[in-house]
Amino acid sequence: MSEYQAVKRGKLVLKGEKPAKKKKKNKSDTQAHGSNSKQVDPDIENYAGWTQVKHIKDIVGAISIEFGKRTFVSALDNGLFILGAIHEDKEGPSPEEIFTAILVNDSKVAFKSGFDKYLSIDKNGRVTGRSDAVGPLEQWEPVFEDDNMALLGANQCFMSVSEQDDSIVATSRKAGKNEMVKLRSNSLHLKNLDKDDDIPEEERTNKLSDIELNYVKKFQKFQDKKIKLNSDNIAVLKEAKAQGYLHETMLDRRSKMKADRYCK
């Protein structure tokens, strides 16, 4: 569908190794090299990088909703949802099966389809995607127990798949086998890889003040051998980071100090 062309899906690419002759390894060899080898989670590999989410804080960004095994909730252009076709091994969800998850608060989330509509519940218990904003009916509560998860809707019923037509509904007040769901993220697994690989050295800290200082040290011209930091409230950096324009804001702050080689 053309509406879904903008959706990007991550894929984990594995490079094969040439078979080598077997040789005996002593204990010291195993200890020396074992810590450097990266173990790929089979679940991540089998779903092309789409990792099962087990904490509400990770239900953000691109998310798929899986019922059963390799079948995902799929959006229709009429505002309804059905269970999609079974996927092959090592294949992720289709574009129409990818949603944008938003944390509403510490216990509830909202899901937006590729049609830019939020998942809600109608009076008949059907899950629909026709809302333009997040209200009480568009909020879902992930309920975790051991390794299981269920999604509780605003009508106090759990999301499930209708046995009659494979449509997505929320009609059961008890979370049984049919209500068990897996949320999968295509970016969560990156947190478990080398975190510093794609992070600039200047940003390998959680403090925004340190990040700004690092960039000032990197780009400042140092005519008078003194660090020149912008004294304006650093709160603007927090907002900029949340909105995705941190670097532009830091550049603007440095330009006001007239000491940056990339600022006029």
Secondary structure per residue as TSV (DSSP state, phi and psi in degrees):
chain	resnum	aa	ss	phi	psi
A	1	M	-	360.0	139.0
A	2	S	G	-63.7	-28.5
A	3	E	G	-65.4	-19.0
A	4	Y	G	-103.4	6.8
A	5	Q	T	-65.7	-25.2
A	6	A	T	-80.3	-8.9
A	7	V	-	-77.0	128.2
A	8	K	-	-105.1	135.0
A	9	R	-	-113.5	134.0
A	10	G	-	-81.3	150.8
A	11	K	-	-139.5	133.6
A	12	L	-	-88.7	115.5
A	13	V	-	-100.8	124.8
A	14	L	-	-107.6	130.7
A	15	K	-	-92.1	127.4
A	16	G	-	-77.2	153.2
A	17	E	-	-109.1	146.7
A	18	K	-	-70.7	138.5
A	19	P	-	-63.3	135.4
A	20	A	-	-115.0	157.2
A	21	K	-	-66.7	137.0
A	22	K	-	-71.1	138.7
A	23	K	-	-144.0	153.4
A	24	K	-	-71.2	139.7
A	25	K	-	-118.7	132.8
A	26	N	-	-86.5	175.1
A	27	K	H	-62.9	-38.1
A	28	S	H	-65.6	-36.1
A	29	D	H	-63.4	-41.9
A	30	T	H	-62.9	-42.5
A	31	Q	H	-69.1	-34.0
A	32	A	H	-72.0	-37.1
A	33	H	H	-104.3	-16.2
A	34	G	H	-64.1	-34.8
A	35	S	T	-71.6	-18.8
A	36	N	T	-90.2	-14.5
A	37	S	-	-80.8	140.0
A	38	K	-	-100.1	126.4
A	39	Q	-	-94.0	125.1
A	40	V	-	-91.8	125.3
A	41	D	-	-63.9	123.9
A	42	P	H	-56.1	-35.2
A	43	D	H	-64.0	-39.9
A	44	I	H	-66.1	-43.6
A	45	E	H	-65.2	-40.9
A	46	N	H	-70.1	-19.7
A	47	Y	T	-112.9	23.9
A	48	A	T	54.6	39.5
A	49	G	T	95.0	-3.8
A	50	W	-	-85.7	110.6
A	51	T	E	-99.0	142.7
A	52	Q	E	-68.4	131.4
A	53	V	-	-89.4	132.4
A	54	K	-	-123.6	2.8
A	55	H	S	-138.9	140.8
A	56	I	G	-62.5	-31.0
A	57	K	G	-64.4	-18.7
A	58	D	G	-94.3	1.1
A	59	I	-	-87.3	74.4
A	60	V	-	-143.1	154.9
A	61	G	E	74.6	-150.3
A	62	A	E	-69.8	121.9
A	63	I	E	-136.4	141.8
A	64	S	E	-116.1	152.0
A	65	I	E	-114.4	110.6
A	66	E	E	-105.9	127.1
A	67	F	-	-112.2	136.1
A	68	G	S	72.1	-136.3
A	69	K	S	-129.7	117.3
A	70	R	S	67.3	23.8
A	71	T	-	-124.6	129.8
A	72	F	B	-121.8	154.5
A	73	V	E	-64.3	130.6
A	74	S	E	-122.0	136.0
A	75	A	E	-86.3	138.3
A	76	L	-	-105.9	158.1
A	77	D	T	-75.3	-2.9
A	78	N	T	-96.4	7.8
A	79	G	S	88.3	6.2
A	80	L	B	-108.4	174.3
A	81	F	E	-135.4	145.5
A	82	I	E	-134.1	171.0
A	83	L	E	-85.0	125.0
A	84	G	-	-73.7	177.6
A	85	A	-	-70.8	158.7
A	86	I	-	-69.0	134.6
A	87	H	-	-92.3	155.9
A	88	E	-	-74.6	166.4
A	89	D	T	-63.0	142.4
A	90	K	T	62.3	34.5
A	91	E	-	-127.8	134.6
A	92	G	-	-87.7	-179.6
A	93	P	-	-67.8	156.6
A	94	S	-	-76.9	162.8
A	95	P	G	-53.4	-40.6
A	96	E	G	-73.4	-4.6
A	97	E	G	-104.6	11.6
A	98	I	-	-110.2	129.8
A	99	F	E	-120.5	161.4
A	100	T	E	-103.0	120.1
A	101	A	E	-96.2	139.5
A	102	I	E	-130.1	128.7
A	103	L	E	-76.0	119.8
A	104	V	-	-83.6	-45.2
A	105	N	S	-155.8	-160.6
A	106	D	S	-71.0	-13.2
A	107	S	S	-128.2	-8.7
A	108	K	-	-132.5	151.6
A	109	V	E	-132.3	165.7
A	110	A	E	-128.6	150.7
A	111	F	E	-122.8	132.9
A	112	K	E	-115.9	130.8
A	113	S	-	-79.2	174.9
A	114	G	T	-66.9	-10.9
A	115	F	T	-91.1	10.8
A	116	D	S	61.6	34.8
A	117	K	-	-123.0	143.2
A	118	Y	E	-88.6	143.1
A	119	L	E	-70.6	129.5
A	120	S	E	-137.9	-171.6
A	121	I	E	-132.2	130.7
A	122	D	-	-89.4	-178.7
A	123	K	T	-66.6	-17.7
A	124	N	T	-95.4	3.0
A	125	G	S	86.1	8.7
A	126	R	B	-81.7	141.2
A	127	V	E	-82.1	124.6
A	128	T	E	-124.2	160.3
A	129	G	E	-128.0	74.9
A	130	R	E	-133.5	7.0
A	131	S	E	-93.7	137.9
A	132	D	S	-90.5	-13.6
A	133	A	S	-142.2	167.2
A	134	V	-	-94.6	115.2
A	135	G	-	-121.1	-167.1
A	136	P	G	-58.0	-36.8
A	137	L	G	-74.8	-16.1
A	138	E	G	-96.3	7.6
A	139	Q	-	-102.1	134.7
A	140	W	B	-122.2	139.5
A	141	E	E	-108.5	112.2
A	142	P	E	-70.8	125.4
A	143	V	E	-109.9	116.9
A	144	F	E	-103.1	139.1
A	145	E	E	-150.6	114.3
A	146	D	T	57.3	-122.8
A	147	D	T	-99.8	10.5
A	148	N	E	-102.6	156.2
A	149	M	E	-142.8	145.9
A	150	A	E	-137.4	152.6
A	151	L	E	-108.4	114.4
A	152	L	E	-91.6	124.5
A	153	G	-	-87.7	177.0
A	154	A	T	-66.5	-20.8
A	155	N	T	-88.3	13.1
A	156	Q	S	63.7	27.1
A	157	C	-	-120.7	153.9
A	158	F	E	-93.4	144.9
A	159	M	E	-66.6	139.3
A	160	S	E	-157.1	-176.9
A	161	V	E	-109.1	128.0
A	162	S	-	-65.6	132.5
A	163	E	T	-72.9	-15.7
A	164	Q	T	-81.2	-45.8
A	165	D	T	-138.7	13.4
A	166	D	-	64.5	16.7
A	167	S	B	-77.2	161.0
A	168	I	E	-95.1	126.5
A	169	V	E	-133.5	172.2
A	170	A	E	-140.8	87.8
A	171	T	E	-128.2	-8.9
A	172	S	E	-102.9	130.9
A	173	R	S	-85.3	-4.3
A	174	K	S	-120.0	143.3
A	175	A	-	-94.0	97.5
A	176	G	-	-101.9	-161.6
A	177	K	G	-60.4	-39.1
A	178	N	G	-70.5	-16.9
A	179	E	G	-96.2	-3.7
A	180	M	-	-72.1	132.0
A	181	V	-	-137.2	153.9
A	182	K	E	-121.9	128.2
A	183	L	E	-95.9	134.1
A	184	R	E	-124.1	138.2
A	185	S	E	-115.1	141.8
A	186	N	S	-95.3	6.7
A	187	S	S	-122.4	-14.1
A	188	L	G	-61.8	-36.5
A	189	H	G	-65.8	-20.7
A	190	L	G	-65.4	-25.7
A	191	K	G	-68.7	-21.8
A	192	N	G	-94.0	-2.9
A	193	L	S	-90.5	-171.8
A	194	D	-	-63.7	107.8
A	195	K	T	-65.9	-27.5
A	196	D	T	-88.3	-6.2
A	197	D	T	-57.1	-45.2
A	198	D	T	-109.2	13.9
A	199	I	S	-105.1	124.5
A	200	P	-	-56.4	145.8
A	201	E	G	-56.7	-34.1
A	202	E	G	-67.3	-18.8
A	203	E	G	-107.5	12.7
A	204	R	-	-85.8	54.5
A	205	T	S	-155.4	154.7
A	206	N	S	-90.3	-7.2
A	207	K	-	-94.7	120.9
A	208	L	H	-64.2	-32.5
A	209	S	H	-64.3	-37.4
A	210	D	H	-70.4	-37.2
A	211	I	H	-61.9	-45.4
A	212	E	H	-64.0	-40.9
A	213	L	H	-62.3	-40.9
A	214	N	H	-62.1	-41.1
A	215	Y	H	-71.6	-33.2
A	216	V	H	-63.2	-43.8
A	217	K	H	-63.3	-32.6
A	218	K	H	-74.7	-39.0
A	219	F	H	-109.0	-11.0
A	220	Q	B	-68.4	144.8
A	221	K	-	-80.5	-23.2
A	222	F	-	58.5	45.0
A	223	Q	T	-63.3	-37.1
A	224	D	T	-109.2	15.1
A	225	K	S	64.0	21.0
A	226	K	-	-121.5	140.8
A	227	I	-	-72.7	131.0
A	228	K	-	-116.2	101.6
A	229	L	-	-102.8	142.6
A	230	N	-	-69.7	129.8
A	231	S	-	-90.8	0.1
A	232	D	S	-64.7	160.5
A	233	N	-	-54.8	129.0
A	234	I	T	-74.9	-5.6
A	235	A	H	-60.3	-27.2
A	236	V	H	-65.3	-27.3
A	237	L	H	-70.6	-36.3
A	238	K	H	-63.5	-43.6
A	239	E	H	-66.5	-39.8
A	240	A	H	-65.0	-39.7
A	241	K	H	-64.5	-41.1
A	242	A	H	-65.4	-32.4
A	243	Q	H	-89.9	-9.1
A	244	G	T	90.7	18.0
A	245	Y	-	-129.5	43.7
A	246	L	H	-61.8	-47.3
A	247	H	H	-64.6	-38.9
A	248	E	H	-62.7	-40.4
A	249	T	H	-68.0	-41.7
A	250	M	H	-64.4	-38.2
A	251	L	H	-63.4	-40.6
A	252	D	H	-64.4	-40.6
A	253	R	H	-66.6	-37.5
A	254	R	H	-70.6	-34.0
A	255	S	H	-64.0	-30.3
A	256	K	H	-68.5	-22.8
A	257	M	H	-85.6	-10.8
A	258	K	T	51.8	43.1
A	259	A	-	-136.5	17.0
A	260	D	B	-110.7	133.6
A	261	R	T	-65.8	-18.4
A	262	Y	T	-101.9	6.1
A	263	C	-	-119.0	140.2
A	264	K	-	-85.0	360.0
